[in-house]
Amino acid sequence: MDRAKISVIDADAHVIENDHTWDFLEPSESKYRPIKVGDPDNPDLHYWEVNGQRGPPALSVEGADEEDAHAQKSSRRTGTPRQSRLLQDVGARLRHMDSLGIDIQVLHNTLFLYDMTNDPDAEAALTRSWNRWIGETWKMSDGRLPWSCLIPTRLLDEAKVQMRWAKENGAVAVCMRPLEGERLITDPYFYPLMEEAERLDMSIVIHIANGNAANVKLYGLVPGTHRASGFGIFRVPTVTACMFLILSEISTLFPKLRWGFIEASAQWIPWIHREAARRFETAGEELPDSLFEANNIYVTCQIDEDLPWILKYAGDNCLMIGTDYGHNDPSADFDAMGLLRARVNQSVLRELFQRCWVARRSRQQ
């Protein structure tokens, strides 16, 4: 394997929003500037408030100093330099990437994993400010920090305008949630956005998130399941969205559109493959030779998963890996790339990754 020619890409790295994120709001939009408010019934909880409306809970990863201490509780390496995860010092972020052996990190948001507001104008203002903030960062990164842009899904024409600006300023993908309000990501309502993304050669990434307030509330209220609530709120809808995508007409309508499923792990791929195969058989249809590749679907895996088993169903070209840089949740391990290199030295994985490398080089040629 010619390692000298391999660019190491971290497909799941985060930014932690801070006060500077909203400095790109227009003066007329200042009323939408998010503020953090406490919960009067629980001093340990905080929420984001937008224009007087209480939005999603303020996640514990927003960049407080306690992040570093909390990270030490895990055996995984999750603590990252504060200025790096807040993107207050782009040079520091790049130097940390160098030390980790990472050439490129694809940046995703943290704050919009939940729905920030149901006001279309507020949503448009906040996504525009966020995009301009990250676009400014990208210009200082020598191309090493491409990103997935945010869009106001309640205003499709404005969403397309923001996509075009983002493409010109370093965005490589459009970040959408598996549930956007009352709609699943495969709803024909979103077809104009898919058409524009395909035209712009931008991927659509389904990062674990949830834009349906009722669904979030449902899982958050289950007694005694605090540690499992994130699984129901974020991961389950993401896997469901992938299944719906495979069984939809979207790959036929938009054959060049790529999809990324980010931070939901990958060990569900064999399960989805089997479920889809049964449904193709029942409908009297032939299952594609490489189901995920046929649908232009790419999935991030985690380093401790059974990769040989997953690769049997994912195919040679559809797995990615991410560090979840900046977070300290179950997906995070900023040394994932180094651990993957160590695992590749094992005979089984070495053979599998050699095969994947040859397949990828052949595809590029």
N, C-alpha and C positions, 0 to 999 in steps of 0.2 A: 504494500500500500504506500503510495507516494504522499507522505504526510506533509511535505513541504508545500504542496499545492492545495491543501485543505484549509478553507477559512472556517474558523470555529464560530458559529452563530448561536447565541443564546436567544431562543425564540420567545422566552417569557421573562422579561425584566420589567420592573415597575418604577414609577415615579411617585413620590409622595407629595400631594398638593400642599401648598402653603400660601401665605398671603400674596406672594408675588404672582401666583397663578392668575389672580383676578385683576392684576394691574392693566390688563389689556381690554377690560370692559370700556365701552364708550361712556362718556359722562352721563348720557341719558339712561344708561343701563346700571348706574351705580346702585340703584335700589335692589338689584338682584344679587349683589355681592354676598356670598354665603358667610354666615357667622355661626360659631359653635355655641350652643346653649345647653345648660344642664337640665337633667330631668328632675323636677321637684320631688318626685317620689323615690328617686334612687340616685344618691350623689355620685355613684360610680358610673352612671350612664350619661352620655352626652349625645346630642343630635345636631345635625346641620339644619339651619333655618335659612330659607330663601324667600325674601320678600314677605316676611311675616308668616310663612307656611313652614311647619316642621317637616323636614325631609328625612333622609335615612340616618341611621345611627352613625356616629363618628367612630370609625374603626380604630382599633388600638394601634394600628400601624401607621398612623398619620405623621409620625416623625418625632414623637416626644422622646425626651432623654431616657425614659424608662425602657425604651425599645432595646437598648444595648444590654441592660441588666436582664430583661425578660429572655433575650436570645440565649443566654447562658444556661437556661433550664433545659434546652434541647441538646441531644447528642449530635444533631445535624448542625451544620455551620450556617447560621442565619443572620448573625449580627453584621451589619454593614455600616461603613462610615456615615455619620449623620448628614454631612454636607453632600455626600454622594447620592444618598437616596432621596434627598430633597432637591437635588440638582442645583444646589447653591454654588457648587464648584464643579464645573464640567471637567476641568483638568484632573481633579481628584478622582472623578468617576472613571475616566479613561485610564488613569494610572492603576486603579484597582482592577479594572478589566485586564490590563496587561499582566498583572501579577497572577491573575486567575487563568491566563492563557486563552482569553476570550477576545476575538477580533471585533465582533459586532454584537450589540444587544438591541433587540427590538423592544421598544418601550410601550407599555400599556398603562392605562390610568388606574388609580385606586379608588378615587372618590365616587366615580359613576358606576361602580359595581351594583349599586342600588339606583332607583329612580330618584333624581334630585328634586324634581318639581313636576307638577302636571300642568304648569303654565307654559304654553308653546313658545311665547316670546322670551320668557326667562330661560327655558332650555336652550333656545338658539343663542342667546347672549352668553351663557355659561360655556357651551361647547365651543363657540367661536373664540372666547378668551383662552380657554384651555389649549386649543389648537395653536393659537398664535404664540402662547408661552412655549410649547414644545417645539414649534417651528424655529423659534429664536435659539433654543438649545441645540437643535440639530445643526444650525449654521456654525456653531462653535465646536462641533464634534468631529470635523473632518470626515463626515459621512459615516461615522461609526455608531451613531445612535438614531437609526431610522425608527419610525413609530407608527402606531395605529391611531387614526384620527377618530374623534368623537363627532357625532352628527345629531341634529335635532329630528328625531323620527316622527314627530308630530307635524313637521313642516317639510315636506319632501323636496320642494323646489329649493328652499334654503339649504337643506341637507346636501343637495348636489353642488351648490355653490361652494359650500365649505369643503366638500370632497376635492373639488378642482384646485382650490387654494392649497389644501394640504398636500396634494400630489406634487405641486410645484415647490413645496417646502419640506421635503424629506419623508412624507408619509408613504408607507408601502401597503397599508391595509386600512380597512374601515372596521372599527370595533363596534360590534353589536351584541346585545344580550339575547340569550335563547328565548326569553320572554320579554317582549316590549309592550308594556301595558297589557291590553287584553288579547294581544296577537302573538302567536308563535312565529319564529323567524321565517318560516316557510310560507307565511300568508302572502297571497298575490299582491296585497297592498304594498309590499316591499319590492316588487318586481322592478319598478323604475330605478331604485337604488342599485339593484343587482345589475341592471343594464348599464348604468353609469360606471359602476365599479369595473365591469368587464371592459368597457370602452377605455377606461383610464389605466387598465392593467394593474388594478389594485385588488388584493385579496380581501375577503370578508373574514374577519376572525371572530369566532364565538368564544370569548373569554368567559370563564365561569363568572356568573353575575345573575341578577334577577331584577327585571324592570316591572314586575307585577307586585304591587304593594300587598294585595290580599294573599298571594302565595307566600310572600316573605313573612307576613304576620302569622299565617297558619303554622308554618314550621317553627317559628320563634316562640309560639305559645304552648308547644307540647311539653307537659311537665316532665322534669327530670332528664331532659335530652339536650342540655345546653351544648355538650361536646359534639352532638350529632346534627345540630340544627343547620350548620353550614353545609353539611353533606346534602341535606334536603333542599336547602335554599339555592345552592349554587351548582352542585355537581349533577344531581339528578336531572334538572332541566336541560343541562348541556348535552348529556348523553341522549336524552329524548329528542332533542333538536337534531342530532346527527342521524338518528333513525328516521325521523320525518323527512330529512333532506334526501337520504338514500332512496326512499320510496316515493319521492315527489317527481314532478316533471322538470325540475329546475336544471338538472345537468343537461337535459335536452334543449331547453330554452336558452341557456347560457353556458355553452360547452367549454368556453375558455376561462370561466370564472373559477378561481381557486378558493378553497375554504380551509380555515385553520380552527381546530378545536383545542383550546389552550387551557392548561392547568387542571384538567379533569382526570389526569392520569391516562393510561392507555389499556389497562387490563380488561376493560369492558369491550374492546374491539372484537375478540372472538365471540363474545355473547351476541353483540349486534350483528356480526356476520352470520351467525347461525339463525338468528331471528329473521333477518332479511332473506336468507336462503329459503326458509320455510315458506315465506310469503310469496317469493318469486315462483316457487314450485306450485303452490296452491293456485296462483293466477295463470299457470301454464306458460310462464316466461323463463327465459334462460338467464341464469346468474352470470354476470360478467366475470371474466377470468380473474381480474384483480378488482374487487368491489370498490375499495377505497380509492384506488388510482383512477378507476373509471369515472368516479364522481369528483375527482380533483380535491379529495379530502386529505388533509394532513393533521396529525395528532401529536401533541407533546406527550412524551412518556416520562416516567420517574425512574431514577437510577436503580431502585430496589425492586423493580418489577421483573416478572419472568419474561425477559425480552425474547429469547428463542421461541417461546410459545406464541407471543404476540406477533412476531414477525411472520409466522406461518400464515396469519390471517390478514395482517396489514399490508403485506407485500414489501418489496425492496425499496420503495421510494417514498413512503408516506409517514415515516416516523421522524419526529423532531425531539429536541430536548430543551428545557428551559430551567433556569435557576430559581425563578420567582424572586429575583434580586430585590431587596428592600422590604420584604415581608418576613414574618416569622411564623407562618401557619403550616399546616401539614404538607404543603407542596414545596416549601422553601428549603433550599440547600445551595448556597452560592458556590460550593465546590463540586457541583454535579458534573462539570466537564472533566475535572481531574479524576473523579471516581469512575466516570465512564471509560476514560483511557485505561484505568487499572483493570476494569472488567473486560475490556477488549483483549487484554493479554491472556485471558482464559481461552483455551483452545476452541470451545464451542462458539463463543461470541466472536473470536477472531475470524473464524471461517464465515460466520454470518455477515459480519460487517465488511469483510473483503468482498463477498458477493454483492452486498448493497452498493459498495463503492464502485465496483465494475459496472453494475446496472446503471448507476447514476451517470458515470462518465459516458457510457454508450448512449444514454438518453440525451445528454448535452451535445454530443457529436452528431 
